[in-house]
């Protein structure tokens, strides 16, 4: 392994590791979901399907999309709400005196941009406005698209089941107003919101030495916005 490859792996280890874990989990979900789906078909005396048919089905897609949309909703809300809301003592929060979008000087934009700042940070007008909120916009866009994909694949999966039971299919609007859709959606949302709240509050009092998600081990509980 060359030095440049080792350096690339070291410098991108966090992202690469989580992408690898994502791929492994997705493959595992495909196999487990296929086995479970085939068991349901067998219980109804229906012909089983192949793994390839399952991973291209609406049943697999809706299970994937409903988790993606809840994750990106969490990120979208967290990115925007932490601009204005603080949690004293949490490294997940900025200092209470920094509430708001902060000054151009603190954000290094416009005339305060540095030579190594992104080009759009030094620009003005619409480009700067877009770039200054680009993380939240992208997270919000992915949430909306994955929520839409969940609703489309969900109604397809629901109608396949209804047709097997000789029931009339639902329209998209009927499905997104149904108890089944909101049960699947809200059970993901509540877990994401609890996870964020737990991280923000528990990190006030608990530590993980060496982690940027934790304060230094010896930092006071009231210290806010300081990473270890």
N, C-alpha and C positions, 0 to 999 in steps of 0.2 A: 504494500500500500504506500503510495507516494505521500510526501509531506503535504502537498496541496489537498489531497483527498482527506487525510487525517485532520487537517485544519478545517476543512469544510464540515466534516462530521462533528468536530468539537464545537464549532461556532453555531451549528444548526441542530445540535443534539436534541433540544427540547421539542422543537417543531417536528423533526423527523421521527422521534420516538412516539409522539402522540399520533402522527399520521399512520405509523406502523400499527399502533394499538387500535386505531380506528379501523384499518383494513382487516385486521384479525378479528375484531369484534363483529364487523359486518359479515365476514365469511361465516363466522360461528352462528350469527343470527340466521343466515340463509339456510344453513344445514338444520339448525334446531327448528326454525319456522317451517321448513319443508316437511320434516318428520311429523310435526304437530298437525300441519294441514292435511297430510296424507292420512293420519289417524282419524281426523274428522271425516274425511271422505269415506274411509273404510267403515266407519260407524254408521254412515248413511247409505252403505252399499253402493257407493259410486266409484268409478274408476280412478285410480291414483294417477298423479301427474309426476313428471320428471323434475329434477332439480332445476334444469334450465327453464322449464315452463313456469315453475314457481317463482324464480327470481325476476321473471319478466311479467309477473302477474300484478294485478291491482292490490291483492292481499299483502304481498311483500312490500310494495311501494308505499302503501298507506301506513304500515308499521314503521317504516324508515322515516317518512315525512313527518309523522306526528311527533317524533322525537326531535327531528331537526328544527321544526318550527318553535318548539318550546325552548330549546337551547338558545336560538338566536333572538327570541323575545327577551330572554333573560339578559343577554349581552346588550341588546338595544336599550332596554330600560336602565340597565346598570350604567352604561356609558353616559346617557343623558341625565339621569337622576343624580349622579355623583357630581355633576356640575353645581347643583344647587343644594343638595342635601349632604349632611356630614354625620359621622358617628364618632364622637369624641373617644379617643383612645385606640381607634382601629387603624391599622396600616392600610386597610382597604379604603380609607377616607382621606381626603385632603384636610389640611388644618382649617378649623372653623373660621379663621380670619381670611381664608381664601375663597369664600363662597362666591360663586358667579363665574363669568367667563374670563376673568382676570385681565390685567392691562396688556397692551401690545408689547410693552417692554418685557414683562414677565413671560409672555408667550413667544417672544423672539420673532415677531411678525412685522411686516412692512419695513419701516426704516430701522427697526431694531433686529432685523434678520442678520444672521452671521454668515460668513463665507460658505460654511458647510451646511447651511439650512436648505431644506427643499426649495426648489425654484418658486413654487406657488406660495410659499410662506412669505417670500419677499414681494410678491405681486399685490396688487390692490383690487378693489372692486369685487366682481362676482367670483373670480377665480379664488381669491382668498377666502371669501365666505363659504364657498363649496368645500375647499380643502380643510378649513378650520373645523368643519363638522362631518368630514368624509367618513370617519370610522362609524359614527352613529348612523349616517345615511345608509351605508352599505349593510350594516347589521339589520337595520329596519327593512331594507329591500329584500334581503335574504329571508327574513322572517315572513314577510308578506307573500313572497313567491312560494316558500315551502308550505305555508298555511293553505295557499290556493291549491298547491299540488296535493296536499293532504285531503282537502275537500273533494277534489276531482277523483282521485284514486279511491277515496273512501266511499263515494257514492257508487262507483263502479263495483267495488267489492261487495257493498251492501246489496246492490241489485242482483249480482250473481247469486248471492245466497237467497234472496227473495224469489228469484226465478226457479231455483232448485226446489223451493217450497211452494211453487205454483202461485206466487203472489205477484201483484202488479208492481212494477218498478217505481221507485221514487224519483222525483226531479231533483236537480242539484239544490234548488232553494229549499225544498222539503227536507233534504238530508242535512243541510247546514243549520237548520232550525230544530233538528231532532235531538232527542235525549242521548242517543248513541254517540252522535258526533261530539256533543259537549261533554259527555262523560269521558270519552277518550282524550279530549283536549284538556279539560280542567285537571284531570289526574296527573298530567304532565306538568302543567303550569304550577300547581301547588307545590310539587316537589322541588322545582327550580327556585321558586321564591323562598322556600324554607332553607335551601342550601345556601343561597346568597346571604340571607339574614343570619344564619348560623356562622358563616365565615366572618362576616363583619363584626358580630358580637363576640364570638369565642376568641378571635384574634386579639381582643383587648386584653384578655387575661392569660391566654395560653401562648406558647412560643414553639417555633421550630428552628433550631439553630441553623444558620446558613441559608435559609429560604428567604427570597425577596417578598414572599407573601406573609412573612412574620416580622415583628419588630425584633431588634436585638434582644437577647435573652435578659439582659440587665436593664432594659428600658422600663421606665415607669408605666403603670397601667394607663395613666392619663395622656401619655405621649401619643400624638396623632400624626398619621401620614408619614411615619418614619419606617423604612424597611431595613431588615437585618441583612 
